[in-house]
Amino acid sequence: MEENKNIGGDSKNLKNNLTDDDSTKLNSSMNEFQETNNKQQEFTNEKTETKNMEVHHHPHTERKKFKHYLFEFFMLFLAVFCGFLAEYQLEHVIEHQKEKQYIESLTSDLQDDVKSLDLQIADEQRGIGELDSLIYLLDDSALAKQKGDDLYYFGRMGPRSKPFSNNNRTFDQLRNSGGFRLIRKANCSNQIMGYYGQFSQIRLLEDNYNHEFDNFKKVAARIFEPGIMRKQENADGDIMRSNDNPQLRTYDADLLKELSFHALQMNGSRRSRLTVLKHLKASAQQLLTMLKKSYHLQ
């Protein structure tokens, strides 16, 4: 400020000492200097104002409404829910396919069982008839001496029996892997369990028969001649009926009666087993029909 005053004072002194032309030039220069100084001051003020505006300016953003947030939540929920439904539907389809595969495999097992049961029933009927004939001959010592061919043949073939072998492959898979949960139809599931539950009774009868057969063999070893029995065997193991009326080792009536008693016990077990096998076959056929109808199988 003092410098400006000095300049102003010196200017006045110069004006008094200068000519009119010099005074005009000096005034012009002073005016230009003043204008330059004013412009510079204006520029400085504008720059300061601009800086202040930049510092204090806040951009205006529109605040989201509650409906917008609700819509976004709904869309997210819908996407997750649709994904869950798709996964559930896929799992449902896969389980239905597995269920039908199990049922198809089970029907195949049941068809095998029916064929095996036909053979087993025929074998039981054969054994029952031969044991009946053996019991009849053992009850009369005189008749036994005349029918040596029949005694040796029925004494070998009548007691012969084999355990029933069923196809339980699919049932074991269902039981061990928890596959029964895939079978949606309760009536089918219950009937499947009922069918396979009958095998425990057959196994019990088979065990009882084997025990009775052991007792029969102990007495038979004292009555039949091993050499003659050996001659009845073919190379493939089949038993042939002789035609030369071979004799027994003994015709002791008490011993023959004892063997007849064991044969009678075995025959009773075979008759019981025959009844169970026939019932089992009927159950297998009934189950087959139900499964084919329920699952539209050929």
Secondary structure as UniProt FT lines:
FT   HELIX           2..17
FT   HELIX           20..56
FT   HELIX           66..138
FT   HELIX           141..146
FT   HELIX           148..157
FT   TURN            158..159
FT   HELIX           169..176
FT   TURN            177..178
FT   HELIX           179..182
FT   HELIX           186..197
FT   HELIX           199..220
FT   TURN            221..223
FT   HELIX           226..231
FT   TURN            235..236
FT   HELIX           253..294
FT   TURN            295..296
//
